[in-house]
Amino acid sequence: MTFIRSYVIPFFVIVTFFIALIAVSARIFLPSDMAAPAPIEETESAIAPKTGTPAKVPQVNAPTLPTSGGITPKIGG
């Protein structure tokens, strides 16, 4: 049991660290447009499919949430 704690587990920890290091460092070799973070886009399109007219997006009635600063912003509108 001491052999496992002294040699096997530290070996797996070091191997896991190097696998993570290689995975993160692989971004250097990617093309420049793939190395950047992914862009954040809307999940729903603003154009209705097949008609070309603006889609009607339903309004969400969200509750008012308290904040630590005492200001309560209205979410969703």
PDB file as gemmi writes it, atoms N, CA and C in Angstrom:
CRYST1    1.000    1.000    1.000  90.00  90.00  90.00 P 1                      
ATOM      1  N   MET A   1       0.825  -1.193   0.000  1.00  0.00           N  
ATOM      2  CA  MET A   1       0.000   0.000   0.000  1.00  0.00           C  
ATOM      3  C   MET A   1       0.868   1.255   0.000  1.00  0.00           C  
ATOM      4  N   THR A   2       1.982   1.252   0.667  1.00  0.00           N  
ATOM      5  CA  THR A   2       2.863   2.425   0.654  1.00  0.00           C  
ATOM      6  C   THR A   2       3.495   2.617  -0.718  1.00  0.00           C  
ATOM      7  N   PHE A   3       3.685   1.529  -1.446  1.00  0.00           N  
ATOM      8  CA  PHE A   3       4.223   1.641  -2.811  1.00  0.00           C  
ATOM      9  C   PHE A   3       3.262   2.437  -3.692  1.00  0.00           C  
ATOM     10  N   ILE A   4       1.966   2.159  -3.546  1.00  0.00           N  
ATOM     11  CA  ILE A   4       0.962   2.868  -4.349  1.00  0.00           C  
ATOM     12  C   ILE A   4       0.937   4.344  -3.978  1.00  0.00           C  
ATOM     13  N   ARG A   5       0.952   4.646  -2.676  1.00  0.00           N  
ATOM     14  CA  ARG A   5       0.925   6.040  -2.232  1.00  0.00           C  
ATOM     15  C   ARG A   5       2.210   6.777  -2.558  1.00  0.00           C  
ATOM     16  N   SER A   6       3.324   6.082  -2.572  1.00  0.00           N  
ATOM     17  CA  SER A   6       4.618   6.742  -2.789  1.00  0.00           C  
ATOM     18  C   SER A   6       4.988   6.885  -4.254  1.00  0.00           C  
ATOM     19  N   TYR A   7       4.572   5.940  -5.101  1.00  0.00           N  
ATOM     20  CA  TYR A   7       5.035   5.943  -6.489  1.00  0.00           C  
ATOM     21  C   TYR A   7       3.911   6.022  -7.525  1.00  0.00           C  
ATOM     22  N   VAL A   8       2.860   5.257  -7.359  1.00  0.00           N  
ATOM     23  CA  VAL A   8       1.840   5.153  -8.406  1.00  0.00           C  
ATOM     24  C   VAL A   8       0.974   6.403  -8.472  1.00  0.00           C  
ATOM     25  N   ILE A   9       0.429   6.837  -7.356  1.00  0.00           N  
ATOM     26  CA  ILE A   9      -0.450   8.010  -7.353  1.00  0.00           C  
ATOM     27  C   ILE A   9       0.299   9.278  -7.776  1.00  0.00           C  
ATOM     28  N   PRO A  10       1.498   9.556  -7.262  1.00  0.00           N  
ATOM     29  CA  PRO A  10       2.233  10.731  -7.771  1.00  0.00           C  
ATOM     30  C   PRO A  10       2.538  10.642  -9.273  1.00  0.00           C  
ATOM     31  N   PHE A  11       2.803   9.441  -9.772  1.00  0.00           N  
ATOM     32  CA  PHE A  11       3.048   9.273 -11.202  1.00  0.00           C  
ATOM     33  C   PHE A  11       1.805   9.659 -12.005  1.00  0.00           C  
ATOM     34  N   PHE A  12       0.626   9.207 -11.587  1.00  0.00           N  
ATOM     35  CA  PHE A  12      -0.600   9.553 -12.295  1.00  0.00           C  
ATOM     36  C   PHE A  12      -0.924  11.039 -12.192  1.00  0.00           C  
ATOM     37  N   VAL A  13      -0.598  11.655 -11.073  1.00  0.00           N  
ATOM     38  CA  VAL A  13      -0.823  13.098 -10.928  1.00  0.00           C  
ATOM     39  C   VAL A  13       0.065  13.868 -11.906  1.00  0.00           C  
ATOM     40  N   ILE A  14       1.326  13.486 -12.014  1.00  0.00           N  
ATOM     41  CA  ILE A  14       2.256  14.162 -12.923  1.00  0.00           C  
ATOM     42  C   ILE A  14       1.864  13.922 -14.378  1.00  0.00           C  
ATOM     43  N   VAL A  15       1.462  12.701 -14.717  1.00  0.00           N  
ATOM     44  CA  VAL A  15       1.028  12.411 -16.083  1.00  0.00           C  
ATOM     45  C   VAL A  15      -0.215  13.228 -16.427  1.00  0.00           C  
ATOM     46  N   THR A  16      -1.163  13.335 -15.506  1.00  0.00           N  
ATOM     47  CA  THR A  16      -2.365  14.129 -15.738  1.00  0.00           C  
ATOM     48  C   THR A  16      -2.015  15.596 -15.936  1.00  0.00           C  
ATOM     49  N   PHE A  17      -1.085  16.114 -15.142  1.00  0.00           N  
ATOM     50  CA  PHE A  17      -0.644  17.499 -15.293  1.00  0.00           C  
ATOM     51  C   PHE A  17      -0.053  17.734 -16.673  1.00  0.00           C  
ATOM     52  N   PHE A  18       0.806  16.841 -17.141  1.00  0.00           N  
ATOM     53  CA  PHE A  18       1.436  17.034 -18.447  1.00  0.00           C  
ATOM     54  C   PHE A  18       0.437  16.883 -19.591  1.00  0.00           C  
ATOM     55  N   ILE A  19      -0.551  16.028 -19.459  1.00  0.00           N  
ATOM     56  CA  ILE A  19      -1.589  15.917 -20.489  1.00  0.00           C  
ATOM     57  C   ILE A  19      -2.372  17.223 -20.567  1.00  0.00           C  
ATOM     58  N   ALA A  20      -2.715  17.794 -19.414  1.00  0.00           N  
ATOM     59  CA  ALA A  20      -3.428  19.074 -19.399  1.00  0.00           C  
ATOM     60  C   ALA A  20      -2.552  20.192 -19.958  1.00  0.00           C  
ATOM     61  N   LEU A  21      -1.274  20.181 -19.647  1.00  0.00           N  
ATOM     62  CA  LEU A  21      -0.353  21.196 -20.152  1.00  0.00           C  
ATOM     63  C   LEU A  21      -0.246  21.121 -21.673  1.00  0.00           C  
ATOM     64  N   ILE A  22      -0.173  19.926 -22.215  1.00  0.00           N  
ATOM     65  CA  ILE A  22      -0.091  19.754 -23.666  1.00  0.00           C  
ATOM     66  C   ILE A  22      -1.395  20.198 -24.324  1.00  0.00           C  
ATOM     67  N   ALA A  23      -2.523  19.865 -23.723  1.00  0.00           N  
ATOM     68  CA  ALA A  23      -3.814  20.247 -24.300  1.00  0.00           C  
ATOM     69  C   ALA A  23      -3.980  21.760 -24.339  1.00  0.00           C  
ATOM     70  N   VAL A  24      -3.562  22.439 -23.289  1.00  0.00           N  
ATOM     71  CA  VAL A  24      -3.683  23.894 -23.235  1.00  0.00           C  
ATOM     72  C   VAL A  24      -2.668  24.554 -24.165  1.00  0.00           C  
ATOM     73  N   SER A  25      -1.479  24.004 -24.252  1.00  0.00           N  
ATOM     74  CA  SER A  25      -0.436  24.573 -25.097  1.00  0.00           C  
ATOM     75  C   SER A  25      -0.696  24.338 -26.579  1.00  0.00           C  
ATOM     76  N   ALA A  26      -1.574  23.441 -26.921  1.00  0.00           N  
ATOM     77  CA  ALA A  26      -1.857  23.156 -28.329  1.00  0.00           C  
ATOM     78  C   ALA A  26      -2.483  24.343 -29.033  1.00  0.00           C  
ATOM     79  N   ARG A  27      -3.025  25.294 -28.292  1.00  0.00           N  
ATOM     80  CA  ARG A  27      -3.623  26.483 -28.909  1.00  0.00           C  
ATOM     81  C   ARG A  27      -2.587  27.300 -29.665  1.00  0.00           C  
ATOM     82  N   ILE A  28      -1.322  27.193 -29.322  1.00  0.00           N  
ATOM     83  CA  ILE A  28      -0.270  27.933 -30.016  1.00  0.00           C  
ATOM     84  C   ILE A  28      -0.217  27.527 -31.481  1.00  0.00           C  
ATOM     85  N   PHE A  29      -0.457  26.269 -31.767  1.00  0.00           N  
ATOM     86  CA  PHE A  29      -0.304  25.749 -33.114  1.00  0.00           C  
ATOM     87  C   PHE A  29      -1.579  25.810 -33.943  1.00  0.00           C  
ATOM     88  N   LEU A  30      -2.673  26.294 -33.371  1.00  0.00           N  
ATOM     89  CA  LEU A  30      -3.917  26.423 -34.118  1.00  0.00           C  
ATOM     90  C   LEU A  30      -3.868  27.664 -35.006  1.00  0.00           C  
ATOM     91  N   PRO A  31      -4.638  27.685 -36.087  1.00  0.00           N  
ATOM     92  CA  PRO A  31      -4.733  28.927 -36.872  1.00  0.00           C  
ATOM     93  C   PRO A  31      -5.256  30.062 -35.992  1.00  0.00           C  
ATOM     94  N   SER A  32      -4.924  31.286 -36.352  1.00  0.00           N  
ATOM     95  CA  SER A  32      -5.231  32.429 -35.482  1.00  0.00           C  
ATOM     96  C   SER A  32      -6.726  32.585 -35.229  1.00  0.00           C  
ATOM     97  N   ASP A  33      -7.577  32.243 -36.209  1.00  0.00           N  
ATOM     98  CA  ASP A  33      -9.000  32.412 -35.977  1.00  0.00           C  
ATOM     99  C   ASP A  33      -9.573  31.330 -35.066  1.00  0.00           C  
ATOM    100  N   MET A  34      -8.881  30.215 -34.914  1.00  0.00           N  
ATOM    101  CA  MET A  34      -9.360  29.158 -34.020  1.00  0.00           C  
ATOM    102  C   MET A  34      -8.780  29.303 -32.613  1.00  0.00           C  
ATOM    103  N   ALA A  35      -7.706  30.043 -32.461  1.00  0.00           N  
ATOM    104  CA  ALA A  35      -7.064  30.186 -31.158  1.00  0.00           C  
ATOM    105  C   ALA A  35      -7.790  31.184 -30.266  1.00  0.00           C  
ATOM    106  N   ALA A  36      -8.628  32.034 -30.855  1.00  0.00           N  
ATOM    107  CA  ALA A  36      -9.358  33.032 -30.083  1.00  0.00           C  
ATOM    108  C   ALA A  36     -10.553  32.378 -29.389  1.00  0.00           C  
ATOM    109  N   PRO A  37     -11.053  32.992 -28.334  1.00  0.00           N  
ATOM    110  CA  PRO A  37     -12.262  32.463 -27.691  1.00  0.00           C  
ATOM    111  C   PRO A  37     -13.442  32.487 -28.654  1.00  0.00           C  
ATOM    112  N   ALA A  38     -14.377  31.609 -28.427  1.00  0.00           N  
ATOM    113  CA  ALA A  38     -15.551  31.527 -29.294  1.00  0.00           C  
ATOM    114  C   ALA A  38     -16.398  32.781 -29.131  1.00  0.00           C  
ATOM    115  N   PRO A  39     -16.953  33.312 -30.226  1.00  0.00           N  
ATOM    116  CA  PRO A  39     -17.804  34.495 -30.118  1.00  0.00           C  
ATOM    117  C   PRO A  39     -19.141  34.158 -29.458  1.00  0.00           C  
ATOM    118  N   ILE A  40     -19.691  35.125 -28.781  1.00  0.00           N  
ATOM    119  CA  ILE A  40     -20.985  34.946 -28.130  1.00  0.00           C  
ATOM    120  C   ILE A  40     -22.047  35.500 -29.066  1.00  0.00           C  
ATOM    121  N   GLU A  41     -22.996  34.667 -29.443  1.00  0.00           N  
ATOM    122  CA  GLU A  41     -24.047  35.078 -30.356  1.00  0.00           C  
ATOM    123  C   GLU A  41     -25.405  34.783 -29.736  1.00  0.00           C  
ATOM    124  N   GLU A  42     -26.434  35.397 -30.296  1.00  0.00           N  
ATOM    125  CA  GLU A  42     -27.794  35.136 -29.849  1.00  0.00           C  
ATOM    126  C   GLU A  42     -28.168  33.704 -30.178  1.00  0.00           C  
ATOM    127  N   THR A  43     -28.968  33.081 -29.330  1.00  0.00           N  
ATOM    128  CA  THR A  43     -29.371  31.705 -29.581  1.00  0.00           C  
ATOM    129  C   THR A  43     -30.494  31.599 -30.593  1.00  0.00           C  
ATOM    130  N   GLU A  44     -31.303  32.644 -30.729  1.00  0.00           N  
ATOM    131  CA  GLU A  44     -32.387  32.643 -31.692  1.00  0.00           C  
ATOM    132  C   GLU A  44     -32.094  33.684 -32.760  1.00  0.00           C  
ATOM    133  N   SER A  45     -32.444  33.360 -33.981  1.00  0.00           N  
ATOM    134  CA  SER A  45     -32.226  34.279 -35.077  1.00  0.00           C  
ATOM    135  C   SER A  45     -33.248  35.410 -35.018  1.00  0.00           C  
ATOM    136  N   ALA A  46     -32.843  36.598 -35.450  1.00  0.00           N  
ATOM    137  CA  ALA A  46     -33.758  37.735 -35.475  1.00  0.00           C  
ATOM    138  C   ALA A  46     -34.596  37.748 -36.742  1.00  0.00           C  
ATOM    139  N   ILE A  47     -34.301  36.856 -37.682  1.00  0.00           N  
ATOM    140  CA  ILE A  47     -35.058  36.766 -38.928  1.00  0.00           C  
ATOM    141  C   ILE A  47     -35.851  35.468 -38.922  1.00  0.00           C  
ATOM    142  N   ALA A  48     -37.135  35.558 -39.231  1.00  0.00           N  
ATOM    143  CA  ALA A  48     -37.989  34.373 -39.270  1.00  0.00           C  
ATOM    144  C   ALA A  48     -37.550  33.475 -40.423  1.00  0.00           C  
ATOM    145  N   PRO A  49     -37.522  32.168 -40.239  1.00  0.00           N  
ATOM    146  CA  PRO A  49     -37.097  31.282 -41.306  1.00  0.00           C  
ATOM    147  C   PRO A  49     -38.054  31.324 -42.500  1.00  0.00           C  
ATOM    148  N   LYS A  50     -37.487  31.332 -43.696  1.00  0.00           N  
ATOM    149  CA  LYS A  50     -38.180  31.254 -44.989  1.00  0.00           C  
ATOM    150  C   LYS A  50     -38.981  32.500 -45.357  1.00  0.00           C  
ATOM    151  N   THR A  51     -39.235  33.422 -44.448  1.00  0.00           N  
ATOM    152  CA  THR A  51     -40.038  34.591 -44.799  1.00  0.00           C  
ATOM    153  C   THR A  51     -39.180  35.835 -44.966  1.00  0.00           C  
ATOM    154  N   GLY A  52     -38.069  35.929 -44.271  1.00  0.00           N  
ATOM    155  CA  GLY A  52     -37.208  37.088 -44.363  1.00  0.00           C  
ATOM    156  C   GLY A  52     -37.677  38.266 -43.551  1.00  0.00           C  
ATOM    157  N   THR A  53     -38.758  38.116 -42.806  1.00  0.00           N  
ATOM    158  CA  THR A  53     -39.263  39.206 -41.974  1.00  0.00           C  
ATOM    159  C   THR A  53     -38.733  39.041 -40.554  1.00  0.00           C  
ATOM    160  N   PRO A  54     -38.665  40.127 -39.824  1.00  0.00           N  
ATOM    161  CA  PRO A  54     -38.198  40.000 -38.441  1.00  0.00           C  
ATOM    162  C   PRO A  54     -39.100  39.081 -37.623  1.00  0.00           C  
ATOM    163  N   ALA A  55     -38.479  38.224 -36.837  1.00  0.00           N  
ATOM    164  CA  ALA A  55     -39.245  37.287 -36.017  1.00  0.00           C  
ATOM    165  C   ALA A  55     -39.759  37.998 -34.776  1.00  0.00           C  
ATOM    166  N   LYS A  56     -40.892  37.566 -34.285  1.00  0.00           N  
ATOM    167  CA  LYS A  56     -41.447  38.107 -33.047  1.00  0.00           C  
ATOM    168  C   LYS A  56     -40.881  37.303 -31.895  1.00  0.00           C  
ATOM    169  N   VAL A  57     -40.053  37.967 -31.090  1.00  0.00           N  
ATOM    170  CA  VAL A  57     -39.444  37.322 -29.938  1.00  0.00           C  
ATOM    171  C   VAL A  57     -40.313  37.611 -28.727  1.00  0.00           C  
ATOM    172  N   PRO A  58     -40.794  36.578 -28.039  1.00  0.00           N  
ATOM    173  CA  PRO A  58     -41.673  36.826 -26.891  1.00  0.00           C  
ATOM    174  C   PRO A  58     -40.921  37.501 -25.744  1.00  0.00           C  
ATOM    175  N   GLN A  59     -41.606  38.400 -25.069  1.00  0.00           N  
ATOM    176  CA  GLN A  59     -41.032  39.066 -23.907  1.00  0.00           C  
ATOM    177  C   GLN A  59     -41.123  38.142 -22.696  1.00  0.00           C  
ATOM    178  N   VAL A  60     -40.103  38.170 -21.870  1.00  0.00           N  
ATOM    179  CA  VAL A  60     -40.069  37.341 -20.674  1.00  0.00           C  
ATOM    180  C   VAL A  60     -40.354  38.230 -19.471  1.00  0.00           C  
ATOM    181  N   ASN A  61     -41.319  37.857 -18.676  1.00  0.00           N  
ATOM    182  CA  ASN A  61     -41.626  38.596 -17.454  1.00  0.00           C  
ATOM    183  C   ASN A  61     -40.767  38.039 -16.333  1.00  0.00           C  
ATOM    184  N   ALA A  62     -39.602  38.630 -16.157  1.00  0.00           N  
ATOM    185  CA  ALA A  62     -38.666  38.168 -15.139  1.00  0.00           C  
ATOM    186  C   ALA A  62     -38.919  38.926 -13.837  1.00  0.00           C  
ATOM    187  N   PRO A  63     -38.682  38.271 -12.715  1.00  0.00           N  
ATOM    188  CA  PRO A  63     -38.862  38.957 -11.438  1.00  0.00           C  
ATOM    189  C   PRO A  63     -37.748  39.963 -11.189  1.00  0.00           C  
ATOM    190  N   THR A  64     -38.006  40.910 -10.302  1.00  0.00           N  
ATOM    191  CA  THR A  64     -36.993  41.865  -9.897  1.00  0.00           C  
ATOM    192  C   THR A  64     -36.092  41.195  -8.870  1.00  0.00           C  
ATOM    193  N   LEU A  65     -34.794  41.246  -9.133  1.00  0.00           N  
ATOM    194  CA  LEU A  65     -33.840  40.565  -8.273  1.00  0.00           C  
ATOM    195  C   LEU A  65     -33.119  41.555  -7.366  1.00  0.00           C  
ATOM    196  N   PRO A  66     -32.983  41.262  -6.076  1.00  0.00           N  
ATOM    197  CA  PRO A  66     -32.246  42.169  -5.189  1.00  0.00           C  
ATOM    198  C   PRO A  66     -30.741  42.038  -5.418  1.00  0.00           C  
ATOM    199  N   THR A  67     -30.008  43.095  -5.178  1.00  0.00           N  
ATOM    200  CA  THR A  67     -28.549  43.072  -5.271  1.00  0.00           C  
ATOM    201  C   THR A  67     -27.956  43.510  -3.954  1.00  0.00           C  
ATOM    202  N   SER A  68     -26.649  43.321  -3.831  1.00  0.00           N  
ATOM    203  CA  SER A  68     -25.993  43.680  -2.581  1.00  0.00           C  
ATOM    204  C   SER A  68     -25.841  45.190  -2.435  1.00  0.00           C  
ATOM    205  N   GLY A  69     -25.911  45.942  -3.549  1.00  0.00           N  
ATOM    206  CA  GLY A  69     -25.754  47.386  -3.486  1.00  0.00           C  
ATOM    207  C   GLY A  69     -27.031  48.129  -3.199  1.00  0.00           C  
ATOM    208  N   GLY A  70     -28.137  47.420  -3.026  1.00  0.00           N  
ATOM    209  CA  GLY A  70     -29.400  48.060  -2.743  1.00  0.00           C  
ATOM    210  C   GLY A  70     -30.163  48.483  -3.987  1.00  0.00           C  
ATOM    211  N   ILE A  71     -29.531  48.352  -5.163  1.00  0.00           N  
ATOM    212  CA  ILE A  71     -30.183  48.703  -6.422  1.00  0.00           C  
ATOM    213  C   ILE A  71     -30.839  47.439  -6.959  1.00  0.00           C  
ATOM    214  N   THR A  72     -32.089  47.524  -7.345  1.00  0.00           N  
ATOM    215  CA  THR A  72     -32.778  46.359  -7.868  1.00  0.00           C  
ATOM    216  C   THR A  72     -33.069  46.552  -9.346  1.00  0.00           C  
ATOM    217  N   PRO A  73     -32.207  45.990 -10.222  1.00  0.00           N  
ATOM    218  CA  PRO A  73     -32.427  46.142 -11.664  1.00  0.00           C  
ATOM    219  C   PRO A  73     -33.577  45.263 -12.129  1.00  0.00           C  
ATOM    220  N   LYS A  74     -34.250  45.712 -13.162  1.00  0.00           N  
ATOM    221  CA  LYS A  74     -35.332  44.936 -13.763  1.00  0.00           C  
ATOM    222  C   LYS A  74     -34.725  44.085 -14.883  1.00  0.00           C  
ATOM    223  N   ILE A  75     -34.815  42.787 -14.754  1.00  0.00           N  
ATOM    224  CA  ILE A  75     -34.266  41.874 -15.730  1.00  0.00           C  
ATOM    225  C   ILE A  75     -35.279  41.657 -16.850  1.00  0.00           C  
ATOM    226  N   GLY A  76     -34.835  41.690 -18.100  1.00  0.00           N  
ATOM    227  CA  GLY A  76     -35.697  41.377 -19.217  1.00  0.00           C  
ATOM    228  C   GLY A  76     -36.482  42.565 -19.766  1.00  0.00           C  
ATOM    229  N   GLY A  77     -36.100  43.750 -19.480  1.00  0.00           N  
ATOM    230  CA  GLY A  77     -36.840  44.839 -20.088  1.00  0.00           C  
ATOM    231  C   GLY A  77     -36.539  46.106 -19.509  1.00  0.00           C  
TER     232      GLY A  77                                                      
END                                                                             
